[in-house]
Amino acid sequence: MESWLKESGAVGLDDLELADFQVTGRGVRSLQYYKEGERVLTIPCGILWTVEHAYADPLLGPALRSVQPPLTVEDTLAIYILFVRSRKPGYNGLRSHITALPTSYSSSIFFTENELEVCAGTSLYTITKQLKRQIEEDYAGLVARIFGQYQDLFPLDKFTIEDYKWALSTVWSRGMDFVLPDKNSIRLLAPFADMLNHSSEVKQCHVYDASSGNLSVLAGKDYKAGDQVFINYGPLPNNRLLRLYGFVLSSNPNDSYDIVLSTHPTAPFWEQKQKLWISAGLDSTCTISLTLTDPLPKNVLRYLRIQRLDESDLSVMQVDPADGIINESNEVEVLQFLVDSFCGLLENFGTQLEMLEEQLAASVHPPGGNAWAAAHVSLGEQRVLRLARKRAEDLLAAAESGRGRRGDLSPVARCANCDKVSGPFMLCGRCKAVIYCTRTCQVVHYKEHKVVCRVISTASKNGLEMK
């Protein structure tokens, strides 16, 4: 592959090499010193995997153009990869890249039922089940729309559903997305550059030059000879890392839980409420991420305050729902709904957080395996939801005590371990986000609090605000 890349104009390969690393597996090693921001690698436009190149292929292009409506970007790239892999003569350069790709992936669509059950109750569990069904439907559609129509180009023994899943996973785990100056977007795969592993400790450092069409990788930090060179996929939670890339990060500070808030257009006063949602920067259907550093975002409260308005509220309302509490009864209803919802979501997890921690400590799930990864996804989502529930409970206590009448959203001060509400209290010295009534409560609560404490204190050091 490297010889073909150099002949095609790739720059930087003489100072890099593919290597196997103990934790990450195969990756890219530096053979020289790089200063942060220095250009490490450039892959020229002509050898990138893109939709444009697929359509320009003299054999594949006409078949792709015959399909209406056009195939998705993911399906086009997946078919392009399988097409090149299936061709014996020609395409030697691109096929040398395919030869370097993994023969299998560990993303969640390849999990057995028992492995997936470890994260039952998570968003990953639900999405993976849906994704498996969708892939089967999409594959059947491709057979009817293109594979069956051009069997000389797409022999079905080389375009099976397992081949399709492999190609999709190649696109998901190795594709790079960029927004162009005209606001359109491009997804591409870059040979050799796609061998770089992810690290959240480096700056995002892959760049697409829209004028030349070239893909470049810059040094995301200083490297010395022998170091592994990384790129940064972005601040992704474990549920997405496992679904798309096939790995997780222990104690991932970006873990999150996405909630979908929706109201049907036939609901009472929907048109009036829709105007209020729009004025608050929302819509009748919103997906909002709960995170470790912001487990109950203000937009969740804003949405639900509007959703729970009744006729009398709408007729006399003088408070902008985007600004704060509307009235005490509305606030109590919203917060009680959230507490009940978070409790229900947490009860749906197949294995509760404490049991998962014990199983991982006892190596019940072999470290690095699929079940181990699924357990880490469940841990992260449960931690976020527990924080969200605690926040909602504290706000509910404040609202019921009458403290929220003038828009005060400050929760009642209470011990994080025993819920005692009378002081004096002591602050966690590391994260300064929770309080305890005694040293004993702090020690007892540490096992549950330590991961979140580390995340919050790290976020604070990096200039993020705990909300």
C-alpha positions in Angstrom: 0.0 0.0 0.0 2.8 2.5 0.9 4.4 2.1 -2.5 1.2 2.9 -4.3 0.5 5.8 -2.0 3.9 7.3 -2.7 3.6 6.8 -6.4 0.2 8.6 -6.2 1.7 11.7 -4.5 1.2 11.0 -0.8 3.6 12.9 1.4 5.0 12.0 4.8 5.1 8.2 4.6 8.9 8.0 4.9 8.7 9.2 8.5 5.8 6.9 9.5 5.2 3.2 9.8 2.4 0.8 10.6 3.0 -1.0 13.9 1.2 -3.1 16.5 0.7 -1.5 19.9 -0.2 -3.2 23.2 -3.4 -1.4 24.0 -4.8 0.0 20.8 -3.6 -2.8 18.4 -2.5 -1.7 14.9 -1.7 1.9 14.5 0.9 4.4 13.1 4.3 5.0 14.7 6.4 8.2 14.2 9.9 7.8 13.1 10.9 11.4 13.8 10.1 14.4 16.0 6.9 16.4 15.2 5.9 19.6 16.8 2.2 20.2 17.6 0.5 21.6 14.5 3.2 20.3 12.1 2.0 18.5 9.0 2.5 14.8 9.4 0.8 13.2 6.3 -1.1 14.3 3.2 -3.2 11.9 1.1 -4.0 13.4 -2.4 -7.5 13.8 -3.7 -7.2 11.2 -6.5 -6.9 8.2 -4.2 -9.5 9.1 -1.6 -12.6 6.9 -1.4 -15.5 9.4 -2.1 -19.0 9.3 -3.6 -17.7 11.4 -6.5 -15.0 8.9 -7.3 -17.5 6.0 -7.1 -19.8 7.7 -9.7 -16.7 8.5 -11.9 -15.7 4.9 -12.1 -16.4 3.7 -15.7 -17.9 0.4 -14.6 -19.5 1.2 -11.3 -20.7 4.7 -12.1 -23.4 3.8 -14.7 -24.9 1.2 -12.3 -25.0 3.7 -9.5 -26.6 6.5 -11.6 -29.3 4.1 -12.7 -30.7 3.8 -9.2 -33.4 6.3 -8.3 -33.7 7.8 -5.8 -29.9 7.8 -5.4 -28.3 5.6 -2.8 -27.2 7.1 0.5 -23.6 8.2 1.0 -23.0 5.2 3.3 -24.4 2.7 0.9 -22.5 4.2 -2.1 -19.2 4.0 -0.3 -19.9 0.5 1.0 -20.7 -0.8 -2.5 -17.6 1.0 -3.9 -15.4 -0.8 -1.4 -17.0 -4.2 -2.0 -16.9 -3.6 -5.8 -13.2 -2.9 -5.7 -12.6 -5.9 -3.4 -14.4 -8.2 -5.8 -12.5 -7.2 -9.0 -9.5 -9.4 -9.8 -8.0 -7.3 -12.6 -7.3 -3.6 -12.1 -7.8 -1.5 -9.0 -4.5 -2.8 -7.6 -3.8 0.4 -5.6 -7.2 0.6 -3.9 -7.2 -3.2 -3.4 -3.9 -2.9 -1.5 -5.7 -0.6 0.9 -8.5 -3.0 1.3 -6.0 -5.8 2.1 -4.7 -3.7 5.0 -8.2 -3.3 6.4 -9.4 -5.4 9.3 -11.2 -8.6 8.2 -13.7 -8.2 11.1 -15.0 -5.5 13.4 -16.2 -5.3 17.0 -18.9 -2.7 16.6 -22.2 -3.6 18.4 -24.0 -4.9 15.3 -21.7 -8.0 15.5 -22.4 -8.7 19.1 -24.1 -12.0 20.1 -27.4 -11.7 21.9 -25.8 -12.6 25.2 -23.1 -9.9 24.7 -25.7 -7.3 23.8 -27.8 -8.2 26.8 -25.1 -6.9 29.1 -26.1 -3.4 28.1 -29.9 -4.0 28.1 -31.7 -0.7 29.0 -29.1 1.5 27.3 -29.7 3.6 24.2 -27.0 1.4 22.5 -29.1 -1.7 23.1 -32.1 -0.2 21.5 -30.3 1.4 18.6 -28.3 -1.7 17.8 -31.5 -3.8 17.7 -33.1 -1.3 15.3 -29.9 -1.1 13.3 -29.7 -4.8 12.7 -33.3 -4.8 11.4 -32.6 -1.8 9.2 -29.5 -3.4 7.7 -31.5 -6.5 6.7 -34.1 -4.3 5.1 -31.5 -2.1 3.3 -29.6 -5.1 2.0 -32.8 -6.6 0.6 -33.5 -3.2 -1.1 -30.0 -3.2 -2.6 -30.4 -6.7 -4.0 -33.7 -5.6 -5.7 -32.5 -2.2 -6.9 -28.9 -2.7 -8.0 -27.2 -6.1 -7.1 -29.9 -8.2 -8.9 -30.0 -5.8 -11.9 -26.2 -6.0 -12.5 -25.2 -9.4 -11.4 -22.1 -9.3 -13.6 -20.8 -6.4 -11.5 -22.2 -7.6 -8.2 -22.0 -11.4 -7.9 -24.1 -12.2 -4.9 -21.6 -14.6 -3.5 -19.3 -11.6 -3.0 -22.0 -9.2 -2.0 -23.7 -11.1 0.9 -25.3 -9.4 3.8 -22.2 -10.2 5.9 -20.1 -8.5 3.3 -22.4 -5.5 3.4 -22.2 -5.3 7.2 -18.4 -5.4 7.0 -18.3 -2.7 4.4 -20.7 -0.5 6.4 -18.5 -0.9 9.5 -15.5 0.1 7.4 -17.3 3.3 6.4 -18.5 4.0 9.9 -15.2 3.4 11.7 -12.8 4.8 9.1 -14.8 7.5 7.4 -14.1 11.2 7.9 -16.7 13.9 7.6 -16.1 17.6 6.7 -18.2 20.6 6.1 -17.3 22.5 2.9 -17.2 26.2 2.4 -20.5 26.1 0.6 -22.1 24.4 3.6 -22.3 21.0 1.9 -20.6 18.1 3.5 -18.3 15.3 2.3 -17.5 11.9 3.7 -14.3 10.2 2.7 -11.9 7.4 3.5 -8.2 8.1 3.3 -5.8 5.2 2.8 -3.2 5.0 5.6 -4.6 8.0 7.4 -7.5 5.7 8.5 -4.9 3.6 10.4 -4.5 6.3 13.0 -6.1 5.5 16.3 -8.2 7.8 18.5 -7.0 9.7 21.6 -8.9 12.3 23.4 -5.6 13.7 24.6 -4.7 15.2 21.2 -6.3 18.1 19.4 -8.5 17.4 16.4 -6.0 17.4 13.6 -7.3 16.0 10.3 -8.0 18.6 7.7 -9.7 18.6 4.3 -8.5 21.2 1.8 -11.6 21.9 -0.3 -9.6 23.7 -3.0 -7.2 20.8 -3.7 -9.3 17.9 -2.4 -6.4 16.6 -0.3 -6.6 15.2 3.2 -3.9 16.1 5.7 -3.1 15.0 9.2 -1.4 17.5 11.5 0.4 16.6 14.8 -2.3 16.9 17.5 0.5 17.2 20.1 4.3 17.0 20.2 5.7 13.5 19.2 9.1 12.0 19.4 10.5 9.1 17.4 8.8 5.9 18.4 5.5 7.5 19.6 2.2 6.4 18.3 0.5 9.1 16.3 -3.2 9.7 17.0 -6.1 11.7 15.7 -9.1 12.8 17.7 -12.6 11.6 16.6 -14.2 14.2 18.8 -15.9 14.2 22.3 -17.9 11.0 21.8 -19.7 9.0 24.5 -19.0 5.2 24.8 -22.4 4.3 23.3 -21.4 6.0 20.0 -17.8 4.8 20.1 -18.9 1.2 20.4 -21.6 1.4 17.8 -19.4 3.1 15.2 -15.8 2.3 16.0 -15.9 -0.9 18.1 -14.2 0.3 21.3 -14.9 2.1 24.6 -12.9 4.3 27.0 -12.9 3.5 30.7 -14.5 6.3 32.7 -15.2 8.2 29.5 -15.8 11.9 30.5 -18.0 12.3 27.4 -20.6 9.7 28.4 -24.1 10.9 27.8 -27.7 9.8 27.5 -29.9 11.2 24.8 -33.6 11.8 25.6 -36.2 12.5 23.0 -39.0 14.9 23.9 -41.9 14.9 21.6 -45.5 16.2 21.4 -48.0 15.1 18.8 -49.6 17.8 16.6 -53.1 16.7 17.8 -52.2 17.6 21.4 -54.3 20.4 22.9 -53.0 23.9 22.1 -50.2 22.5 20.0 -49.9 25.5 17.7 -49.6 27.9 20.6 -47.0 25.7 22.2 -45.1 25.3 19.0 -44.6 29.0 18.8 -43.3 29.1 22.3 -40.9 26.2 21.6 -39.6 28.0 18.5 -39.2 31.2 20.5 -37.1 29.2 23.1 -34.9 27.8 20.3 -36.6 24.4 20.5 -39.1 22.4 18.4 -42.0 20.0 19.0 -39.6 17.1 18.8 -36.2 17.6 20.4 -33.3 15.3 21.2 -31.3 16.6 24.1 -28.1 15.0 25.6 -27.7 14.6 29.3 -24.1 14.5 30.2 -21.9 14.0 33.3 -21.1 17.7 33.5 -24.7 18.9 32.7 -27.1 16.0 33.6 -30.2 18.1 33.4 -29.8 20.8 30.7 -32.0 23.8 30.9 -33.6 23.0 27.5 -35.2 19.9 29.1 -37.0 22.1 31.6 -37.9 24.7 29.0 -39.4 22.1 26.7 -41.5 20.4 29.5 -42.7 23.7 31.0 -44.2 24.6 27.7 -45.6 21.1 27.1 -47.4 21.1 30.4 -49.1 24.5 30.0 -52.9 24.3 30.2 -55.5 26.8 28.9 -55.4 29.0 32.0 -51.6 29.1 31.9 -51.6 30.2 28.3 -54.2 32.9 28.8 -52.5 34.6 31.7 -48.8 33.6 31.2 -46.5 36.6 31.5 -43.2 34.7 32.0 -41.2 33.7 29.0 -40.7 29.9 29.4 -37.2 30.3 28.1 -36.3 32.4 31.0 -37.5 30.5 34.1 -40.3 29.0 36.1 -43.8 29.7 35.0 -45.7 28.9 38.1 -45.2 26.5 41.1 -47.8 23.9 40.0 -46.3 23.7 36.5 -42.8 23.4 37.9 -43.7 20.6 40.4 -45.5 18.7 37.6 -42.5 18.9 35.3 -40.0 17.9 37.9 -42.1 15.0 39.2 -42.5 13.8 35.7 -38.7 13.9 35.3 -38.0 12.1 38.6 -40.5 9.4 37.6 -39.1 9.1 34.1 -35.5 8.8 35.3 -36.5 6.2 37.8 -38.3 4.2 35.1 -35.3 4.4 32.7 -32.9 3.2 35.5 -35.1 0.3 36.4 -35.0 -0.9 32.8 -31.3 -1.5 32.9 -30.7 -5.3 32.8 -27.8 -5.1 35.3 -27.6 -2.3 37.9 -24.5 -0.1 38.2 -23.2 -1.6 41.5 -23.5 -5.2 40.1 -21.7 -4.2 36.9 -18.9 -2.7 38.9 -18.5 -5.9 40.9 -18.6 -8.0 37.7 -15.9 -5.9 36.0 -13.7 -5.9 39.2 -14.0 -9.8 39.2 -13.3 -10.0 35.5 -16.6 -11.8 34.9 -16.5 -10.1 31.5 -13.0 -10.6 30.0 -11.3 -7.3 29.7 -11.4 -5.9 26.2 -14.1 -8.2 25.0 -17.5 -7.4 23.7 -19.4 -8.0 26.9 -16.8 -5.9 28.8 -17.3 -3.0 26.4 -21.1 -3.3 26.7 -20.8 -3.1 30.4 -18.9 0.1 30.2 -21.6 1.6 28.0 -24.2 0.7 30.6 -22.1 2.1 33.5 -21.7 5.4 31.7 -25.4 5.8 30.9 -26.5 4.8 34.4 -24.1 7.3 36.0 -25.6 10.1 33.8 -29.2 9.1 34.6 -28.5 8.9 38.3 -27.0 12.4 38.3 -30.0 13.6 36.3 -32.5 12.0 38.7 -30.6 13.5 41.7 -30.7 16.9 40.1 -34.5 16.6 39.4 -35.1 15.4 42.9 -33.3 18.4 44.4 -35.1 20.9 42.2 -38.4 19.2 43.0 -37.7 19.6 46.8 -36.9 23.3 46.2 -40.1 23.8 44.2 -42.3 22.0 46.7 -40.8 24.1 49.5 -41.8 27.3 47.7 -38.3 28.4 46.9 -39.0 28.3 43.1 -41.8 30.9 43.1 -39.5 33.7 41.8 -37.6 31.5 39.4 -35.0 30.3 41.9 -33.7 27.0 40.5 -31.2 26.4 43.3 -31.7 22.9 44.7 -32.0 22.3 48.5 -28.6 21.7 50.1 -28.4 18.1 51.1 -25.9 15.4 51.9 -25.0 13.4 48.8 -25.0 10.2 50.8 -27.8 10.3 53.4 -29.9 13.3 52.0 -29.8 15.2 55.3 -30.8 18.8 54.6 -29.6 20.5 57.8 -26.0 21.7 58.1 -23.2 22.2 58.6 -21.9 20.6 55.5 -18.4 19.8 54.1 -17.6 20.2 50.3 -15.9 17.5 48.3 -12.4 18.9 48.1 -11.7 17.6 44.6 -14.7 18.4 42.4 -16.5 20.9 44.8 -19.8 19.7 43.3 -21.3 17.7 46.2 -21.6 18.1 49.9 -21.6 15.8 52.9 -22.9 16.2 56.5 -20.0 14.1 57.9 -16.7 12.6 57.0 -18.3 9.2 57.4 -20.9 9.9 54.7 -18.1 11.1 52.4 -16.2 7.9 52.8 -19.3 5.7 52.3 -20.3 7.6 49.2 -16.8 7.6 47.6 -17.2 4.3 45.7 -20.3 5.7 43.9 -18.9 9.3 43.5 -15.3 8.7 42.5 -15.8 8.3 38.7 -18.1 11.4 38.4 -15.8 13.3 40.7 -12.8 12.6 38.4 -14.8 13.7 35.4 -16.0 16.9 36.9 -12.6 17.9 38.3 -11.0 17.2 35.0 -13.6 19.2 33.2 -13.0 22.1 35.5 -9.3 22.0 34.9 -10.0 22.1 31.1 -12.1 25.2 31.5 -15.5 23.6 31.3 -18.3 24.7 33.6 -20.3 22.4 35.8 -23.9 23.4 35.4 
